[in-house]
Amino acid sequence: MNQEEKLQAEKKYNKWIVILSVAVPIVVAILFGVKIPNVAPLSFLPPIYATINGMTAILLIIAFIAIKKKNIVLHENLMTTAVLCSAVFLVLYVAYHMTSDSTKFGGEGVIKYVYYFILITHILLSIIIIPFVLITYVRAITQNFERHKKIARITFPLWLYVAVTGVIVYIMIAPYYV
């Protein structure tokens, strides 16, 4: 595939990247406010989706090491698994919040500011990362590897931050779950 063909293949996905990048945060925000009546709270989900966030972070690190060692097949498999883990996380996160009230952080003093800084940056970057992940993934599957590498240098640290801070937020708020 020449460069022009790669760009054309990439363009076929652009509409979906835009739709998902806009729709996912909006749908999550809407569903966050929806409570399913007469359904028991899915209070067992937070440690599960925090674990999935942790697994995503580990997958990203191993995938990074794999590509540095030129193990392309392992890198591809790990990255696909990381994308799937993020999708599963999102479904479980929304399911929890549709059946349970949000938990208030109970810490005081400096730790409260640390928690909210981590939480706010985590939330904002989790929205920002969506198009980055999608574009990076599309550039890989369309074999536009030079463009893939350029955006992956941005996507990797942002996505890793979101995955790691998801676990940190869970650890910090876990004592306050009812």
Long-range contacts (C-beta under 8 A, 24 or more apart in sequence): 1-142, 1-143, 3-144, 6-142, 6-143, 6-144, 6-147, 7-144, 9-142, 9-143, 9-144, 10-138, 10-139, 10-142, 10-144, 10-147, 13-134, 13-138, 13-142, 16-134, 17-131, 17-134, 17-135, 17-138, 18-131, 20-130, 20-134, 21-130, 21-131, 21-134, 24-90, 24-130, 25-127, 25-130, 28-90, 28-93, 28-94, 31-94, 31-97, 31-98, 32-94, 32-97, 32-98, 34-98, 35-98, 35-99, 36-98, 36-99, 39-99, 40-99, 41-99, 41-100, 42-95, 42-96, 42-99, 42-100, 43-96, 43-100, 43-177, 43-178, 45-92, 45-93, 45-95, 45-96, 46-96, 46-170, 46-174, 46-177, 47-170, 47-174, 48-92, 49-89, 49-92, 49-93, 49-96, 49-166, 49-170, 50-166, 50-167, 50-170, 50-171, 52-85, 52-88, 52-89, 52-92, 53-89, 53-163, 53-164, 53-166, 53-167, 53-170, 54-163, 54-167, 55-85, 56-82, 56-85, 56-86, 56-89, 56-159, 56-163, 57-160, 57-163, 57-164, 57-167, 59-85, 60-156, 60-159, 60-160, 60-163, 61-160, 64-156, 76-140, 79-137, 79-140, 82-159, 83-133, 83-137, 86-133, 89-166, 103-173, 103-176, 103-177, 103-178, 104-176, 105-172, 105-173, 105-176, 106-175, 106-176, 107-172, 111-172, 115-169, 115-172, 115-173, 118-165, 118-168, 118-169, 118-172, 119-165, 119-169, 121-161, 121-165, 122-161, 122-162, 122-165, 122-166, 122-168, 122-169, 125-158, 125-161, 125-162, 125-165, 126-162, 126-166, 128-158, 129-155, 129-158, 129-159, 129-162, 132-158, 132-159, 133-159
